[in-house]
Amino acid sequence: MNNPLSKLALNLAISTGGDPFKTTGAICLFYVMFSVLESTIEKLIFNEAFAHALDPVFVVMFIFYTYYCIDVCAIWKRQGCKFVNERAEENE
């Protein structure tokens, strides 16, 4: 768990108490804000928002990341603080 996405998933699992519904909701909000940011940048640069071929790729990436975060939630709930302490020691 040394990469940033794993650390983010663990922090998300801790902050939601390992609840998969709250985790999914948080990632859905991340996706909404990512879409808003993306369209704002397009409007600033090109004066219009447009659909492009990478939108489905972004959706699939967020879906897979949601699955990964829910998996981390399950591990965190199963192992509790022991899991968190082991991962904290690995990151030092």
QUIVEN-V403025 format. One record per residue. N is the residue number from 1. RES is the residue in one small letter. PHI is phi as a letter, one per 30 degrees, with the letter a starting at -180 (* if undefined). OMEGA is omega in radians with two decimals (* if undefined). D_LAST is the distance of its C-alpha to the last C-alpha in Angstrom with 1 decimal. Layout:
n: [N & N]
res: [RES & RES]
phi: [PHI & PHI]
omega: [OMEGA & OMEGA]
d_last: [D_LAST & D_LAST]
//
This chain:
n: [1 & 2 & 3 & 4 & 5 & 6 & 7 & 8 & 9 & 10 & 11 & 12 & 13 & 14 & 15 & 16 & 17 & 18 & 19 & 20 & 21 & 22 & 23 & 24 & 25 & 26 & 27 & 28 & 29 & 30 & 31 & 32 & 33 & 34 & 35 & 36 & 37 & 38 & 39 & 40 & 41 & 42 & 43 & 44 & 45 & 46 & 47 & 48 & 49 & 50 & 51 & 52 & 53 & 54 & 55 & 56 & 57 & 58 & 59 & 60 & 61 & 62 & 63 & 64 & 65 & 66 & 67 & 68 & 69 & 70 & 71 & 72 & 73 & 74 & 75 & 76 & 77 & 78 & 79 & 80 & 81 & 82 & 83 & 84 & 85 & 86 & 87 & 88 & 89 & 90 & 91 & 92]
res: [m & n & n & p & l & s & k & l & a & l & n & l & a & i & s & t & g & g & d & p & f & k & t & t & g & a & i & c & l & f & y & v & m & f & s & v & l & e & s & t & i & e & k & l & i & f & n & e & a & f & a & h & a & l & d & p & v & f & v & v & m & f & i & f & y & t & y & y & c & i & d & v & c & a & i & w & k & r & q & g & c & k & f & v & n & e & r & a & e & e & n & e]
phi: [* & c & d & d & d & d & d & d & d & d & d & d & d & d & d & c & i & i & d & d & d & d & d & d & d & d & d & d & d & e & d & d & d & d & d & d & d & d & d & d & d & d & d & d & d & c & i & a & c & b & d & b & d & d & e & d & d & d & d & d & d & d & d & d & d & d & e & d & d & d & d & d & d & d & d & d & d & d & c & i & d & e & d & d & d & d & d & d & d & d & d & d]
omega: [-3.14 & -3.13 & -3.06 & -3.13 & 3.09 & 3.10 & 3.10 & 3.12 & 3.12 & 3.11 & 3.09 & 3.11 & 3.13 & -3.07 & 3.10 & 3.14 & 3.14 & -3.14 & -3.09 & 3.13 & 3.08 & 3.11 & 3.11 & 3.10 & 3.13 & -3.13 & 3.04 & 3.08 & 3.05 & -3.13 & 3.11 & -3.14 & 3.06 & 3.14 & 3.11 & 3.12 & 3.14 & -3.13 & 3.09 & 3.11 & 3.11 & 3.12 & 3.14 & -3.08 & -3.01 & -3.11 & 3.03 & 3.04 & -3.11 & 3.08 & 3.12 & -2.99 & -3.10 & 3.13 & 3.08 & 3.10 & 3.10 & 3.12 & 3.14 & 3.10 & 3.13 & 3.10 & 3.12 & 3.11 & 3.05 & 3.10 & -3.13 & -3.14 & 3.10 & 3.07 & 3.09 & 3.08 & 3.14 & 3.11 & -3.13 & 3.13 & -3.12 & -3.05 & 3.06 & -3.05 & 3.11 & 3.11 & -3.12 & -3.13 & 3.11 & -3.13 & 3.10 & 3.12 & 3.11 & -3.06 & -3.12 & *]
d_last: [11.4 & 9.8 & 12.9 & 13.9 & 16.7 & 14.8 & 12.6 & 15.9 & 17.6 & 15.3 & 15.7 & 19.4 & 19.8 & 18.5 & 20.6 & 23.7 & 23.3 & 23.3 & 26.8 & 27.7 & 30.5 & 28.5 & 25.9 & 28.7 & 30.3 & 27.3 & 27.0 & 30.8 & 30.5 & 27.9 & 30.5 & 33.3 & 31.6 & 30.7 & 34.4 & 35.6 & 33.4 & 34.6 & 38.3 & 38.0 & 36.9 & 39.7 & 42.2 & 41.1 & 41.4 & 44.3 & 46.0 & 45.7 & 43.2 & 43.7 & 42.7 & 41.2 & 40.3 & 36.5 & 36.7 & 36.9 & 33.9 & 31.9 & 33.2 & 32.2 & 28.7 & 28.3 & 30.0 & 27.6 & 24.6 & 26.3 & 26.6 & 23.0 & 22.0 & 24.6 & 23.3 & 19.8 & 21.8 & 23.7 & 20.7 & 19.2 & 22.7 & 23.2 & 20.1 & 19.4 & 16.7 & 15.8 & 14.7 & 12.6 & 10.9 & 10.3 & 8.9 & 6.6 & 5.4 & 5.6 & 3.8 & 0.0]
//
